[in-house]
């Protein structure tokens, strides 16, 4: 891996250029954006027919960590000339809100619109008296349903530190809605029909515009599918009626004529074989992201230019992210329609020509290993709960609000702990969410928070950490030179881990070792301030400590932060107070150890009270 020696203040000496796995080429590639100083990044967002669950947020937060790392001064990418670029760097990040066109059959474009399904579910809940009193949503109004769930998603996303959601509070263009971009979808569809990549089929009143996959030789490259394998499996994927009207079984829906649909608009200006125009209808799911990515990241003028002239390269934006389940069919289809709409025929390739191998001349990679609408495709794998697939019937289905609020036999968790638990498994590995893992994450957050607050961290605990006397002992009386060396090494190791395909577990291990090495020095001294500054730099990437702090609960003896005044804890505090009053310090220390074994950290504070935190 190429090393980069950076100047003071940017990058980290000896840190490698950032390399990231690209789903399209199925390989680890150096990150080389079109403009390393201004990166464009699109993430597939939620379909707002229900609350987003923690599996959804796992994918969104993985993209957020990637975005934060790209913005970090520790991150080194390649410039267009292949030379290392250490910043400064900005990222324009757009995430869509799907409020129309996402059907219950993702592959065939058939079934019901998910917003209609949501309306029925809300109506049933309303009839059964299960809706909260303050919810007055009309289940017959798809726009009201979308607004309700979109609002809840944004609230949860902001609480979990999703930067695009935070920025969208001041710039709504960063989280565009599909229903507000229908005009752009019509324009792209008209362009695809004009160029021979799409066609109209079906009976009057139910006609559809399909993308002809045979006109794009690279179709299937992202997912590893072949047209032949898709043909063989087609009988299980789409209805027989739709199958018959397609030119190829894998052809996918761009627009559906349907005057009876709940949400409908004027159709694209295309003609059926008899020359007639289509009646009102609605877009397919895949087309929306093509429009919102290009328009949201490049602007209206650039979007219009792409449609009129096309470009002689396969990549329009730098990064595109989603969950593993988006790879096929959604992103496979998105690449096909985007490249064919926005790029020249030199890029698209001869219609019907054999698909070239990834990274070879003539492929959508342009011979560089990169390209296919986005220069880099990023996908996070699935999340399991306690080793099993999430399921409401199993009782292991959680959304973020469930975790914030707690439940029967389950304490509430602060957003920082939820975020850390969801990001700390490598994005290309399946994550296993557990309540014990949440508890461990909450303790880790507290240890990190104490460094930023200037109080150091308790020795031990935390994966990858050493004892409080290890490292240079910065914050424990060691000379400033030794502390500076320790911090420089921690910064280098963190950057090296993140530069290696976002090795988040390795980076967190570095943070925990650093926190342990900080010891328990005096608050407010120069070493503590330097340690806190580096911890904040790490957290700018991880995005944990800037989130809202847990509320305090106060009793006559304790100040509880991030935890409830449990009767067993209160009893132990009373016992410890009695031991201290009797000068039985051995027993008092033993009780402190018992608290640690229970997962709590305690500290005597002003007023004769004891501060109790998870830790």
N, C-alpha and C positions, 0 to 999 in steps of 0.2 A: 504494500500500500504506500502510495507516494506521501512523503513527509513534507511539511511546510514549516519553515522557521519564520515566525511573524515578528514584526516590530512591536515595541512596547505599546500596550493599550489596545491591541486588537489581536484576536486569535489567541492561541496558546503555543509557546515555543515547542516545536517538534510534533505538533498534533497533525494527524493525517487529514487529508481532504475527505469531506463527508461522503460516504458511500451508502446507498440505500437500495433495497431490493425493489425491482421494477416488475410488476405483475405481467406486463405485456411481453417483455423479453425473457422473463423467468430467470433473471440474473441480477447480481449485485453490481450496481453501476455508480460511478462518481456522479454527484449531482452537478449538472451543468445547465442552469437556467438561461433563457435568452438574454436577460439582463440581470446579472448577479446582484445589482443594487436595488432592483425592484422586481420581486417575484410575484407571479400570479398563481392563485391556489383556489380550486373549486372543490367543495365537499357536498356529496349527496346528503341532504338533510332529511327531516322526518316527514312522513305522511300523516297529516294531523287529523286522524280519525279516532285517536285515542291518545292517552299519555305515553310518552316514550319510556320504554323500560331500560333497565340497566345494561342490557345487551346492546341496545341502540347507543347508549351513552358511552359504552366502551369504545365503539368505533369513532364517535364524534370526538372523544377526548384523546384518542390516539392521534387523530389529525391535528388536534390542538397542540399536543406536545411537539409534533413535527413542525408546525408553524412557529411555535415559540423557539425551537432550536434553530431554525433557519434565521430568526431575528437576533439570535444571541451573538455577541461579539466573540464568543468562543468558537463559533461554527465557521469552518473554512469550506467554501465551494469552489468550483471551477468557473472561470470566466469563459467567454466565447473563444478566446485564444488558447484555452487549456491551462492558463496560469491561475494560481490560487488567488481567491478573493476572500478577504477577511471582513469586509463591511466598510462603512455602515450599510445596512440593508433593511429594506421594508418589505412587507408581505401584504398584498391586497388579497384578502380572503373572503370568498363569497360562499354562502350555504343557502340552498333553496328550501322553500316550504312547499311541499306537494299537497295541493288542495283539490286536485281534479285529475282524472285520467289514469290513476293507479287502480287497475282492476284486480279482482280476486284471483284471476288467472294471469300471473305475471308474464308467462311465456306466450300464450296465444292471444293476449289482449281481449279475452272473453270474460264472461261472468258479470259481476256487478261492480260498479264504482265503489271504492271503499268508503266514500263519504255517505253513500246510501246505506251501507251496512251500519255505519256509525249512527245514522238517524234512527234506524230501527232499534238499535241497542239503547239509545237514550230514551226513546219513547217507551220502551218496556220498563226501563229503570224508573222513569217518571210515573208510570202507571202503578208500579209496585211500591212507590214511595221511597225509593232508594237514593234519589238525588238529594244532595244537600239543599236546605231551604233557600240559600242565597243564589243557587243556580237556576236561572229562568230561561235557559236556552230553548229555542223552538226546534224540535227534532225534524221539522219539515224544511228548515232553512239551511242548506249546505254551507252557505257563507257564514252563518252564525256558528255552526258547528266548527268550521275551520278556524274562525277567529277565537273561539273558546279554547280549543286545544293548542293552537299556535301560541296564544298568550301564556298558557301554562308551560309549554315547552320552553319558551324564552325565559320565563321566571326560573325554571329549574336549571337551564343552561347557564344563566348568569350566576346563580348560586354556586354552580360547579366550576366557574371560572373559564367558561368557553369564550375566548376573546372575540370571536366573530359575533357572538350574541351581545356581548358588552358593547362593542362598537356599533352594532345595529341599532342600539337605543338612540344613537344620534344620527345614524345614516341608514334608513330603512332599505336602501338599495343593496346593502350587503346581505340581506335575507329576503330575496324576492319571492313572490308567490307565483305559482304556475298560472293561476287564473288571471293574473295581471300581465301575462306575457303571451297571450293567445295570438296577438298580431304577429309577433316574431316567429311563432311556430308555423303560422300559415305561410309566411314568407319563405321559410326554409323548405317546407313541403312543396310549395310551388317551384322552387329552384330544383329540388330533387326530381320532380316530374319532368321539368323542362330538360334536364340533363340526361334523362333516361334511366335514372336510378330508382324510380318509384312509379307506380301505376295504380289505376282505379279498377276495382273489380266488385262484383256482387250485384244483387237485385236492387232496383230502385227503392229508395227508402231505407236501405240497409247497406248501401255501398261503403266500401272501405278503400283507403289509400294504403298500399303496402310498399315497404322497401324491398327491392329485388336484391337479395343477398348475392346472387351470382354476378352482379356488376361490381362487387368489391372483393377482389381476390384474397384480401387479408381476413375476411370474416372467419371467426373461430380462433384466431391466433391468441387472443387474450385468455380464453377459457380452455384452449386445447381441443376444442371440438372441430370436427370436419363436417363439411356439408353432407357427406355420405352418411355419417353416423347420425346426424340430425334428421335426415330423410328416413332412416330406418326406425328411429324412435318417434316419428311424428304422430303415429296413431294414438299415442298416449298423451300427446301434448296439446292438441288443438281439436276443436269440434270438427266433425266430418264435413259439415257444410262449409266452414271456412277453409278447410283443407282443400276442397275441390276447386275453390275459386282462386287459389294461390298458384303462382307459377312454380314455386318451390316450397316445400313444407316449412322451411326455416324462415321464409319471408315474414316480416313482422309489421305490426300495425303502426301507422303514423297518424291516421285520422279515421274516425268512424261517423258515418251519416246516421243520425238517430234523433228524430224530432221529439221522441218521448223521453229522452234522457233528462235526468234531474238538472244537470248543468250543461247548457248547449250554447253554441255560438255559430255565426256565419262560417261556412266551410271555406277552405282554401279555394282560390280561383283556378280550379283544374276541371277537366272535362272527362266524362265517361266515354266509352267507345262510341256511343250514339251521339256524342256532342253535347249532351245535356249537363247542366251544372248540378252540383250536389246541394242538398238541403242542409239545414242546420245539423250540427253534430258536435263532437268533442275530440280532443287530441288523445293520442296514445301516451303512455307513461314515458317512454324513452325520449321522445322528441323534446320534452320540456328542458332537460338538462343541457342539451346542445345549445339552446337559445339563451338560457339564463347564465350559463358559464361564459359564453362568448360576449354577450351583451354586458353582463355584470362586471366582468373583469377588464374588458377592452373598451367599453363605451359604445354608445349608439352609432357614432360615425364609423368606427372601426368595424362594427358588426355589419353595417350596410356595405362597407367596402369589401368585406369578405364575400358577401353574396353577389356583388357585381363583378368582381375581378378574380377572386380566388388567390391563393398563394402557392408558391412553388416549393413548399416544405410541408411535412405532415403534421407539424406541431403548432397549435394555435395558442395554448396556454402551457404553463410550466408543470403544475401538479393537479392531479385529480384523485380524490379519495372516496372511500366508501367501505362498507362492510363486505365480508367474504361472500355474502349472499347476493351482492350487487354485481359480481363478476359476470355471471350469466343468468338471465339474458340482458340485464339492463345496460351494463357498461360495454358489453360486446356490441350491442345494437347502437349505442351512443357513438362509439368510435366509427362504425360504418357510416352512419348518416352524417356525422360531423365532417369527416374527411371528404366524403363525396360532395357535401354542400359547400365547404369552405376552401378546398384545395384543388389544384389544377389536375387535369387528366394525367399529367406526367407523374404525379404523386399517387393518384388512385390506381393506376395500372390498367393494362388492357383488360377489357371486360371478358371474363371467362378464362383469363390466363391462370396458370397454376400459381399457388401461393408460395412465395419465396420463404426461405428459412429466416428466423429472427436474426436481425443484425447483419444480413447480407445485402449487397447492393440490389436495389430494385424493390426491397421491402418497404413497409411504411416507416421503418427506422431510418431510411435514407443512408444506410451503411454505417451509422454512428452508434447503433444500438439503442437509439432513443426515438420516440415519435409514434403518434397515433392519436391525434387530437391533443393529447397531453404528452409532455416530455417524460413524465414519470407517473405511473399508476401505482397507487398505494392502497392496500386493503388490509384491514384488521380481521383477525379470525374470530370465531364464535366465543361466547361466554357461557359457561355452565354454572350451575348453582349447586354447591355441595356435591359435585361430581356428576350431576344429572342435568339433562336438558330442562330449561325453564318451562314450567307448565302451571297454569292456574289450577288445574285439577290436582296437581301434586302439592300445592300450597307453597311452592318455591319461586313464585313469580313476583318480582319486585320492580317498582318504578322508583325514581329518586325520592319522591315524596314519602313513600313507605318507609324508607330508611331515615329520612330526616325526622319523621314523626314518631318512629318506634311502633311497637305493637305488643300484643299479648306475649309476655315473657321475653320481650326483646326491647332493650333500651334504645333511645334515639341516637343517631350518629350525626356528627357535624359534617357539613359539606366537604371540608378539607380531608377528612378521613375517607369519605365515600370516593372522592376523586383519587386519592392516593391508591386505594385498593383497586380501582378500575384501571389505573395506568401502569401499575408496577409489574405486570406480566408482559413479556415481549409481544409486540403486536402480531408477529407471525406464529405465535403459539396460542392454542386455545387457553383461555383464562378460566380459572375455577374460583368463583366467588363463594366465600364462606363467611359465616358470622364470626368465627374465630379470626379469620383474616382481617375482617373489619375492626375487631378489637385490637389486633396487633398494629394495624394502620393508625388507629387513633392514638396508641401509645407513641408510635414513631413521630406523629405530628407534634405531640407535646414535647418530645425531646428536641426536635428541630426548632420549635417555637422558643424554647428557653435560650437557645443560642442567639436568636435574633433579639430577644428581650434583654440580652446581656448577662444572663445568669448561668451560662454553660449548660451542661447536660450531665445527668447521673451516669456513672460508669456502668458498662455492661448494657445488655438489652440491645435490640437493633441488629439486624443481620449485617454481617461484614464488619462489625466494629471490633475494636480492640478494647483494652482497659483504659481507664481514665489517666493512667500514667504513661501510656504509649504515645507515639508520635513525638513531637517536640515539647509537649506539655504546654502548649500555648494557652494562656489564660490561667495557668497554674504556677506562675512565677518564673517561667523560663525566659531567657533573653529574647528580645524582639527579633533578632536575626534568625533564631531557630524557628520562631513562629512564622516568619515570612517564608522560610524554606518549606515548612509544613503546608502552608496555604498554597504556595505555588505548585507543589506536587499534587495536592488535592485537586486544584483547578485543572492541571494537565490531565490527570487520570479521569476526571469527570468528562472532559472534552473528548478524550480518546474513546471512552465507552460510547458516548452519544454519537460520535462520528462513525462508529462501527455498526451501521444499520440500526440506529436508535437502540443500543443495548441499554435499555432502561434499568434492568435489574443490576447490571454492573455499575451504572451511574448512581443508583440509590445505595449500593454497597459502599461506594466511595463517600457519599454524603454521610452515611452512618459511621464510617471509620473516622471521618473528619469531626463529626459531632462528639464522638467518644474522646478523640484526642484533644478537644477543646477543654475537657475537664470541668472543674467547677470553680473557676477563678472569680475574682471580685468583679462586681458589676461596674460598668462604666469606665474601666481602664482602657488603655489604648489597644491592648491585645484583644480584649473582648469586643471592642468596636470593629477591629479588623476582621475578626471571625464572623461577626454579625453581617458585615458587608459582603463577605464571600458567600455566606449562607443565603443572603438575599439574591445574589447573582445566580446561585444554583436554583433557587426557587422561581426566578423569572422564567426558567425553562420548565420546571415541574408544576408551577402554578398552584401551590398548596397553601402557603402561609399568608397569602394576600386575601384569602377568603374570609368570610365573616367568622368571628370567634364565637365559641359557644357561650350561651348566657350563663350568668352566675346565679346560684341559689344559696341563700345564707340562712344558717341556723344559729342558735346560741353559741355553738362551739366550732362550727366549720363554715368555710366558704367553698362551695362545690362548683367547679368550673368544668363544663362538658360532661357532667354526670349528675345523677340525682342523689339526694341525701338518703341513701339506703339505710334501713334500720341496723343492719349488721355493721356497717361502717360507722354509724353514729355511736354504737355501743363500744366499738374499739377506740374511738376517739375519747370517749369518757374514761375508758380504762387507762389509756395512755396519759390523760390529764391527771388521773389519780396517782399513777406511778411516778410522774414527774414531781407532783406535790409531795409525795413521800420520799423523794430523792432516790427512787429505785430506778436508776438510769439504765441498768442492764435490761430491766423489763421494758422500759420505754423504747430502747433501741430494738429490742426483739419485736415489739409491736410494729415499729416502722418496717422491719423486714417482712412481717406478716402482711402489711399493706402492699408491699412490693409484690409478694407472691399472689395477692388477689388482683393485681393489675392496676394499683393506684400508686401515685407519688404524692407525698405529703410534705408541707413546708409550713413552719410556724411563721405567722404574719402578725402585723400590728393588731392591738386590741385583744391579745390573748387567744385569738382564733387560729385554726389550722386550715391552710389551703389544701384542697383535695382535687387532684386531676387524674385522668387516666394517664398511665405511664409506667 
